Each structure stands twice: as C-alpha cells, then as structure tokens.
Amino acid sequence: PVKVRSNGHERVLVQDDPGLVVFDTYGKHLRTLGKSTTGNFISFDHYGEGVVLLDSNAVRAFSISGEKLWEREIPAAGESVVRTPVDIRTGKDRIFILFPDRIVLLPEPADIHREP
C-alpha cells in the first residue's frame, strides 16, 4: 500500500498496485477500482459518497462504484515553473491541492452537489 485514507465511519481507501481498494471500517474488502478505471494517480481523498483522484494535471471525481462524475484541470500553481502536485484533501466546499511550495484551492464544480 502507498497511502491510506479513512472517512472515519464507513470506508477505508487504500492506494495499492491494483488501483484504489475500498474496505469497510472492519477491514472487509468491498471493491477495487482498478487502474483501467482510475488510471495512474498521485493521491486521493474521500469526496462525499465517492472519491477524488489527483494526477499531474487534473482532479477526477468518481462514485464509489467507479462511475466518473467529473474532471477538472488543475489551475496553474505558477506562471513560469511547472510544478507537480503532491497531495489532495477535500473540505466542506473546496478541494485543496498541495504542491511542494504552496496550496491551491480548487472550487467544486457548481453543478455538483454532494452529501455532507
């Protein structure tokens, strides 16, 4: 496993070789979102009932069953220097993208409404 995230009460997500592996809080395997669905990604976080994945130039949201909900290009973190993002976290109404030297806020798409 590369990275683990828990939403604290329902699911644990694990980034591993096959893609993103989903467990319940007791460790029971629920499903795997394989690389054919997720592609290569740097990091991930819970997103309502689904998940957001971060790659080098975009953030993609998926339902927990693997349906792609939306994709957004990452806003430029600097005009003249290409920076690769490091991590992603979600907040109440924003998505935070961590770069080595700054944090960029990505507002959620206006037409997406997620459960709290």
TORTORSE-775424 format. One record per residue: residue in three letters; x, y, z of N, C-alpha, C in turn. Coordinates in steps of 0.001 Angstrom, whole numbers, plus 500000, padded with zeros to 6 digits. Layout:
N
<res: ala; nxx: X; nyy: Y; nzz: Z; caxx: X; cayy: Y; cazz: Z; cxx: X; cyy: Y; czz: Z>
...
//
This chain:
116
<res: pro; nxx: 500818; nyy: 498794; nzz: 500000; caxx: 500000; cayy: 500000; cazz: 500000; cxx: 500857; cyy: 501265; czz: 500000>
<res: val; nxx: 500370; nyy: 502269; nzz: 499276; caxx: 501090; cayy: 503529; cazz: 499174; cxx: 500522; cyy: 504560; czz: 500140>
<res: lys; nxx: 499188; nyy: 504640; nzz: 500209; caxx: 498528; cayy: 505652; cazz: 501029; cxx: 497187; cyy: 505102; czz: 501497>
<res: val; nxx: 496776; nyy: 505509; nzz: 502706; caxx: 495505; cayy: 505059; cazz: 503283; cxx: 494734; cyy: 506288; czz: 503742>
<res: arg; nxx: 493421; nyy: 506311; nzz: 503466; caxx: 492546; cayy: 507382; cazz: 503941; cxx: 491267; cyy: 506761; czz: 504472>
<res: ser; nxx: 490794; nyy: 507287; nzz: 505597; caxx: 489525; cayy: 506841; cazz: 506176; cxx: 488603; cyy: 508031; czz: 506305>
<res: asn; nxx: 487307; nyy: 507795; nzz: 506076; caxx: 486366; cayy: 508888; cazz: 506295; cxx: 485851; cyy: 508872; czz: 507732>
<res: gly; nxx: 486393; nyy: 507986; nzz: 508554; caxx: 486105; cayy: 507981; cazz: 509976; cxx: 484940; cyy: 507137; czz: 510427>
<res: his; nxx: 484077; nyy: 506720; nzz: 509513; caxx: 482926; cayy: 505940; cazz: 509981; cxx: 482404; cyy: 504900; czz: 508999>
<res: glu; nxx: 482756; nyy: 504945; nzz: 507746; caxx: 482208; cayy: 503979; cazz: 506792; cxx: 483244; cyy: 503232; czz: 505988>
<res: arg; nxx: 484203; nyy: 503970; nzz: 505437; caxx: 485100; cayy: 503360; cazz: 504459; cxx: 486557; cyy: 503709; czz: 504711>
<res: val; nxx: 487400; nyy: 502772; nzz: 504289; caxx: 488839; cayy: 502985; cazz: 504272; cxx: 489283; cyy: 502767; czz: 502828>
<res: leu; nxx: 490016; nyy: 503732; nzz: 502287; caxx: 490520; cayy: 503648; cazz: 500923; cxx: 492022; cyy: 503417; czz: 500978>
<res: val; nxx: 492507; nyy: 502505; nzz: 500140; caxx: 493930; cayy: 502174; cazz: 500123; cxx: 494430; cyy: 502250; czz: 498687>
<res: gln; nxx: 495472; nyy: 503052; nzz: 498467; caxx: 496128; cayy: 503123; cazz: 497156; cxx: 497132; cyy: 501983; czz: 497099>
<res: asp; nxx: 496966; nyy: 501090; nzz: 496117; caxx: 497815; cayy: 499913; cazz: 496003; cxx: 498022; cyy: 499598; czz: 494527>
<res: asp; nxx: 498802; nyy: 498557; nzz: 494243; caxx: 499111; cayy: 498200; cazz: 492855; cxx: 497893; cyy: 498033; czz: 491960>
<res: pro; nxx: 496823; nyy: 497367; nzz: 492416; caxx: 495692; cayy: 497202; cazz: 491508; cxx: 494893; cyy: 498478; czz: 491266>
<res: gly; nxx: 495125; nyy: 499529; nzz: 492040; caxx: 494367; cayy: 500769; cazz: 491907; cxx: 493972; cyy: 501288; czz: 493265>
<res: leu; nxx: 492686; nyy: 501542; nzz: 493466; caxx: 492173; cayy: 502028; cazz: 494742; cxx: 491293; cyy: 500937; czz: 495336>
<res: val; nxx: 491679; nyy: 500446; nzz: 496506; caxx: 490979; cayy: 499338; cazz: 497151; cxx: 490104; cyy: 499919; czz: 498258>
<res: val; nxx: 488834; nyy: 499492; nzz: 498305; caxx: 487861; cayy: 500018; cazz: 499252; cxx: 487513; cyy: 498931; czz: 500273>
<res: phe; nxx: 487627; nyy: 499287; nzz: 501561; caxx: 487286; cayy: 498390; cazz: 502665; cxx: 486253; cyy: 499067; czz: 503547>
<res: asp; nxx: 485485; nyy: 498264; nzz: 504298; caxx: 484671; cayy: 498868; cazz: 505344; cxx: 485574; cyy: 499081; czz: 506558>
<res: thr; nxx: 485045; nyy: 499686; nzz: 507607; caxx: 485890; cayy: 500019; cazz: 508765; cxx: 486340; cyy: 498788; czz: 509549>
<res: tyr; nxx: 485784; nyy: 497620; nzz: 509239; caxx: 486200; cayy: 496375; cazz: 509898; cxx: 487222; cyy: 495609; czz: 509069>
<res: gly; nxx: 487597; nyy: 496164; nzz: 507919; caxx: 488610; cayy: 495526; cazz: 507081; cxx: 488058; cyy: 494600; czz: 506014>
<res: lys; nxx: 486746; nyy: 494536; nzz: 505863; caxx: 486151; cayy: 493693; cazz: 504825; cxx: 486295; cyy: 494382; czz: 503464>
<res: his; nxx: 486851; nyy: 493649; nzz: 502487; caxx: 487020; cayy: 494180; cazz: 501137; cxx: 485654; cyy: 494403; czz: 500501>
<res: leu; nxx: 485421; nyy: 495610; nzz: 500010; caxx: 484155; cayy: 495931; cazz: 499353; cxx: 484277; cyy: 495934; czz: 497842>
<res: arg; nxx: 485360; nyy: 496546; nzz: 497319; caxx: 485578; cayy: 496590; cazz: 495875; cxx: 486955; cyy: 497169; czz: 495590>
<res: thr; nxx: 487367; nyy: 497000; nzz: 494359; caxx: 488608; cayy: 497610; cazz: 493889; cxx: 488291; cyy: 498415; czz: 492635>
<res: leu; nxx: 488689; nyy: 499671; nzz: 492649; caxx: 488604; cayy: 500485; cazz: 491441; cxx: 489942; cyy: 500317; czz: 490748>
<res: gly; nxx: 489970; nyy: 499484; nzz: 489724; caxx: 491213; cayy: 499125; cazz: 489064; cxx: 491808; cyy: 500252; czz: 488257>
<res: lys; nxx: 493056; nyy: 500066; nzz: 487860; caxx: 493759; cayy: 501103; cazz: 487100; cxx: 493109; cyy: 501375; czz: 485752>
<res: ser; nxx: 492343; nyy: 500423; nzz: 485225; caxx: 491627; cayy: 500694; cazz: 483981; cxx: 490568; cyy: 501781; czz: 484204>
<res: thr; nxx: 490076; nyy: 501912; nzz: 485430; caxx: 489122; cayy: 502964; cazz: 485787; cxx: 489845; cyy: 504206; czz: 486273>
<res: thr; nxx: 490783; nyy: 504036; nzz: 487189; caxx: 491405; cayy: 505175; cazz: 487850; cxx: 492585; cyy: 505765; czz: 487091>
<res: gly; nxx: 493245; nyy: 504966; nzz: 486243; caxx: 494477; cayy: 505430; cazz: 485615; cxx: 495548; cyy: 505580; czz: 486677>
<res: asn; nxx: 496630; nyy: 506210; nzz: 486315; caxx: 497678; cayy: 506492; cazz: 487302; cxx: 497293; cyy: 507743; czz: 488068>
<res: phe; nxx: 497455; nyy: 507706; nzz: 489371; caxx: 497143; cayy: 508888; cazz: 490165; cxx: 498169; cyy: 509052; czz: 491273>
<res: ile; nxx: 498330; nyy: 510303; nzz: 491706; caxx: 499302; cayy: 510654; cazz: 492724; cxx: 498723; cyy: 510474; czz: 494115>
<res: ser; nxx: 497493; nyy: 510930; nzz: 494286; caxx: 496863; cayy: 510880; cazz: 495593; cxx: 495352; cyy: 510849; czz: 495423>
<res: phe; nxx: 494635; nyy: 510774; nzz: 496546; caxx: 493180; cayy: 510643; cazz: 496529; cxx: 492624; cyy: 511109; czz: 497855>
<res: asp; nxx: 491308; nyy: 511313; nzz: 497900; caxx: 490626; cayy: 511596; cazz: 499160; cxx: 489161; cyy: 511234; czz: 499003>
<res: his; nxx: 488490; nyy: 511064; nzz: 500130; caxx: 487046; cayy: 510852; cazz: 500122; cxx: 486392; cyy: 512108; czz: 499573>
<res: tyr; nxx: 485259; nyy: 511925; nzz: 498906; caxx: 484529; cayy: 513042; cazz: 498327; cxx: 483055; cyy: 512704; czz: 498426>
<res: gly; nxx: 482411; nyy: 513125; nzz: 499488; caxx: 481028; cayy: 512723; cazz: 499722; cxx: 480945; cyy: 511216; czz: 499789>
<res: glu; nxx: 480117; nyy: 510637; nzz: 498944; caxx: 479993; cayy: 509178; cazz: 498878; cxx: 480994; cyy: 508560; czz: 497914>
<res: gly; nxx: 481814; nyy: 509386; nzz: 497278; caxx: 482771; cayy: 508897; cazz: 496291; cxx: 484199; cyy: 509225; czz: 496662>
<res: val; nxx: 485001; nyy: 509489; nzz: 495623; caxx: 486420; cayy: 509722; cazz: 495804; cxx: 486907; cyy: 510700; czz: 494738>
<res: val; nxx: 487908; nyy: 511521; nzz: 495086; caxx: 488593; cayy: 512349; cazz: 494097; cxx: 490010; cyy: 511820; czz: 493948>
<res: leu; nxx: 490479; nyy: 511796; nzz: 492704; caxx: 491832; cayy: 511343; cazz: 492397; cxx: 492609; cyy: 512506; czz: 491802>
<res: leu; nxx: 493864; nyy: 512620; nzz: 492201; caxx: 494745; cayy: 513670; cazz: 491719; cxx: 495812; cyy: 513053; czz: 490840>
<res: asp; nxx: 495952; nyy: 513572; nzz: 489623; caxx: 497107; cayy: 513184; cazz: 488813; cxx: 497915; cyy: 514450; czz: 488543>
<res: ser; nxx: 498876; nyy: 514398; nzz: 487662; caxx: 499790; cayy: 515527; cazz: 487498; cxx: 499147; cyy: 516781; czz: 486923>
<res: asn; nxx: 497989; nyy: 516654; nzz: 486277; caxx: 497375; cayy: 517855; cazz: 485700; cxx: 495870; cyy: 517960; czz: 485875>
<res: ala; nxx: 495245; nyy: 517032; nzz: 486602; caxx: 493788; cayy: 517086; cazz: 486748; cxx: 493329; cyy: 516431; czz: 488045>
<res: val; nxx: 492112; nyy: 516801; nzz: 488431; caxx: 491408; cayy: 516160; cazz: 489539; cxx: 490181; cyy: 515507; czz: 488929>
<res: arg; nxx: 489985; nyy: 514226; nzz: 489244; caxx: 488837; cayy: 513489; cazz: 488720; cxx: 488018; cyy: 512943; czz: 489884>
<res: ala; nxx: 486695; nyy: 513067; nzz: 489789; caxx: 485799; cayy: 512548; cazz: 490822; cxx: 485086; cyy: 511312; czz: 490290>
<res: phe; nxx: 484994; nyy: 510299; nzz: 491166; caxx: 484325; cayy: 509046; cazz: 490829; cxx: 483344; cyy: 508683; czz: 491936>
<res: ser; nxx: 482268; nyy: 508018; nzz: 491555; caxx: 481419; cayy: 507391; cazz: 492561; cxx: 482202; cyy: 506213; czz: 493125>
<res: ile; nxx: 481778; nyy: 505688; nzz: 494245; caxx: 482497; cayy: 504577; cazz: 494854; cxx: 482380; cyy: 503312; czz: 494007>
<res: ser; nxx: 481426; nyy: 503279; nzz: 493081; caxx: 481301; cayy: 502124; cazz: 492181; cxx: 482171; cyy: 502277; czz: 490932>
<res: gly; nxx: 482812; nyy: 503447; nzz: 490776; caxx: 483727; cayy: 503637; cazz: 489655; cxx: 483206; cyy: 504489; czz: 488522>
<res: glu; nxx: 482003; nyy: 505059; nzz: 488658; caxx: 481457; cayy: 505926; cazz: 487605; cxx: 482132; cyy: 507299; czz: 487682>
<res: lys; nxx: 482669; nyy: 507756; nzz: 486561; caxx: 483313; cayy: 509069; cazz: 486532; cxx: 482250; cyy: 510157; czz: 486610>
<res: leu; nxx: 482401; nyy: 511062; nzz: 487588; caxx: 481429; cayy: 512122; cazz: 487803; cxx: 481835; cyy: 513420; czz: 487115>
<res: trp; nxx: 483095; nyy: 513776; nzz: 487217; caxx: 483608; cayy: 514985; cazz: 486576; cxx: 485128; cyy: 514963; czz: 486587>
<res: glu; nxx: 485697; nyy: 515885; nzz: 485800; caxx: 487141; cayy: 516069; cazz: 485736; cxx: 487431; cyy: 517552; czz: 485611>
<res: arg; nxx: 488411; nyy: 518038; nzz: 486377; caxx: 488799; cayy: 519451; cazz: 486332; cxx: 490305; cyy: 519545; czz: 486183>
<res: glu; nxx: 490746; nyy: 520425; nzz: 485316; caxx: 492166; cayy: 520689; cazz: 485177; cxx: 492643; cyy: 521450; czz: 486414>
<res: ile; nxx: 493866; nyy: 521172; nzz: 486839; caxx: 494432; cayy: 521859; cazz: 487993; cxx: 494829; cyy: 523269; czz: 487568>
<res: pro; nxx: 494418; nyy: 524282; nzz: 488337; caxx: 494844; cayy: 525637; cazz: 487997; cxx: 496361; cyy: 525749; czz: 488109>
<res: ala; nxx: 496930; nyy: 526571; nzz: 487279; caxx: 498390; cayy: 526747; cazz: 487287; cxx: 498840; cyy: 527227; czz: 488653>
<res: ala; nxx: 499821; nyy: 526556; nzz: 489214; caxx: 500354; cayy: 526937; cazz: 490523; cxx: 501416; cyy: 528015; czz: 490382>
<res: gly; nxx: 501901; nyy: 528221; nzz: 489204; caxx: 502908; cayy: 529244; cazz: 488943; cxx: 502971; cyy: 529477; czz: 487451>
<res: glu; nxx: 503190; nyy: 530680; nzz: 487062; caxx: 503144; cayy: 531012; cazz: 485644; cxx: 504316; cyy: 530432; czz: 484848>
<res: ser; nxx: 505515; nyy: 530486; nzz: 485414; caxx: 506678; cayy: 530122; cazz: 484617; cxx: 507306; cyy: 528780; czz: 484996>
<res: val; nxx: 506913; nyy: 528221; nzz: 486119; caxx: 507529; cayy: 526982; cazz: 486599; cxx: 506478; cyy: 525877; czz: 486625>
<res: val; nxx: 506798; nyy: 524753; nzz: 486025; caxx: 505886; cayy: 523614; cazz: 486072; cxx: 506071; cyy: 522923; czz: 487410>
<res: arg; nxx: 504976; nyy: 522733; nzz: 488129; caxx: 505032; cayy: 522082; cazz: 489436; cxx: 504155; cyy: 520840; czz: 489416>
<res: thr; nxx: 504629; nyy: 519800; nzz: 490050; caxx: 503856; cayy: 518571; cazz: 490159; cxx: 503177; cyy: 518552; czz: 491520>
<res: pro; nxx: 501863; nyy: 518324; nzz: 491564; caxx: 501173; cayy: 518273; cazz: 492854; cxx: 501626; cyy: 517071; czz: 493675>
<res: val; nxx: 501459; nyy: 517194; nzz: 494978; caxx: 501921; cayy: 516176; cazz: 495914; cxx: 500758; cyy: 515425; czz: 496567>
<res: asp; nxx: 499695; nyy: 516167; nzz: 496938; caxx: 498606; cayy: 515544; cazz: 497694; cxx: 497320; cyy: 516314; czz: 497456>
<res: ile; nxx: 496201; nyy: 515707; nzz: 497862; caxx: 494883; cayy: 516324; cazz: 497726; cxx: 494080; cyy: 516032; czz: 498983>
<res: arg; nxx: 493304; nyy: 517023; nzz: 499426; caxx: 492369; cayy: 516845; cazz: 500533; cxx: 491096; cyy: 517611; czz: 500200>
<res: thr; nxx: 489991; nyy: 517127; nzz: 500709; caxx: 488722; cayy: 517801; cazz: 500468; cxx: 488238; cyy: 518451; czz: 501756>
<res: gly; nxx: 487562; nyy: 519581; nzz: 501580; caxx: 486939; cayy: 520277; cazz: 502688; cxx: 485452; cyy: 520386; czz: 502423>
<res: lys; nxx: 484785; nyy: 521204; nzz: 503196; caxx: 483335; cayy: 521323; cazz: 503065; cxx: 482903; cyy: 521702; czz: 501652>
<res: asp; nxx: 483535; nyy: 522693; nzz: 501052; caxx: 483129; cayy: 523118; cazz: 499716; cxx: 484313; cyy: 523412; czz: 498806>
<res: arg; nxx: 485464; nyy: 522894; nzz: 499160; caxx: 486661; cayy: 523112; cazz: 498344; cxx: 487515; cyy: 521857; czz: 498311>
<res: ile; nxx: 488373; nyy: 521857; nzz: 497325; caxx: 489358; cayy: 520792; cazz: 497200; cxx: 490720; cyy: 521461; czz: 497291>
<res: phe; nxx: 491567; nyy: 520961; nzz: 498183; caxx: 492882; cayy: 521535; cazz: 498422; cxx: 493927; cyy: 520680; czz: 497722>
<res: ile; nxx: 494746; nyy: 521305; nzz: 496888; caxx: 495811; cayy: 520597; cazz: 496184; cxx: 497141; cyy: 521107; czz: 496726>
<res: leu; nxx: 497928; nyy: 520196; nzz: 497263; caxx: 499218; cayy: 520547; cazz: 497842; cxx: 500315; cyy: 520403; czz: 496803>
<res: phe; nxx: 501072; nyy: 521468; nzz: 496620; caxx: 502281; cayy: 521474; cazz: 495804; cxx: 503463; cyy: 521572; czz: 496770>
<res: pro; nxx: 504682; nyy: 521332; nzz: 496314; caxx: 505823; cayy: 521402; cazz: 497227; cxx: 505969; cyy: 522759; czz: 497931>
<res: asp; nxx: 505490; nyy: 523825; nzz: 497302; caxx: 505703; cayy: 525146; cazz: 497880; cxx: 504429; cyy: 525952; czz: 498128>
<res: arg; nxx: 503263; nyy: 525367; nzz: 497924; caxx: 502016; cayy: 526102; cazz: 498136; cxx: 500814; cyy: 525168; czz: 498098>
<res: ile; nxx: 499682; nyy: 525737; nzz: 498494; caxx: 498405; cayy: 525021; cazz: 498415; cxx: 497516; cyy: 525798; czz: 497460>
<res: val; nxx: 496871; nyy: 525098; nzz: 496536; caxx: 495955; cayy: 525706; cazz: 495575; cxx: 494554; cyy: 525201; czz: 495899>
<res: leu; nxx: 493599; nyy: 526122; nzz: 495934; caxx: 492207; cayy: 525759; cazz: 496191; cxx: 491486; cyy: 525571; czz: 494874>
<res: leu; nxx: 490810; nyy: 524464; nzz: 494749; caxx: 490024; cayy: 524171; cazz: 493557; cxx: 488562; cyy: 524161; czz: 493967>
<res: pro; nxx: 487788; nyy: 525179; nzz: 493607; caxx: 486362; cayy: 525158; cazz: 493969; cxx: 485679; cyy: 523966; czz: 493310>
<res: glu; nxx: 484705; nyy: 523425; nzz: 494007; caxx: 483950; cayy: 522317; cazz: 493429; cxx: 483157; cyy: 522828; czz: 492235>
<res: pro; nxx: 482939; nyy: 521962; nzz: 491248; caxx: 482083; cayy: 522362; cazz: 490129; cxx: 480706; cyy: 522768; czz: 490645>
<res: ala; nxx: 480167; nyy: 523847; nzz: 490111; caxx: 478888; cayy: 524384; cazz: 490595; cxx: 477734; cyy: 523412; czz: 490415>
<res: asp; nxx: 477814; nyy: 522546; nzz: 489422; caxx: 476693; cayy: 521642; cazz: 489163; cxx: 476803; cyy: 520332; czz: 489933>
<res: ile; nxx: 477783; nyy: 520215; nzz: 490834; caxx: 477943; cayy: 519002; cazz: 491626; cxx: 477463; cyy: 519282; czz: 493042>
<res: his; nxx: 476557; nyy: 518470; nzz: 493509; caxx: 476075; cayy: 518579; cazz: 494889; cxx: 476342; cyy: 517245; czz: 495559>
<res: arg; nxx: 477105; nyy: 517286; nzz: 496645; caxx: 477415; cayy: 516039; cazz: 497320; cxx: 476788; cyy: 516022; czz: 498692>
<res: glu; nxx: 476600; nyy: 514836; nzz: 499199; caxx: 476036; cayy: 514681; cazz: 500535; cxx: 477079; cyy: 515081; czz: 501562>
<res: pro; nxx: 476667; nyy: 515702; nzz: 502679; caxx: 477628; cayy: 516115; cazz: 503717; cxx: 478275; cyy: 514925; czz: 504390>
//
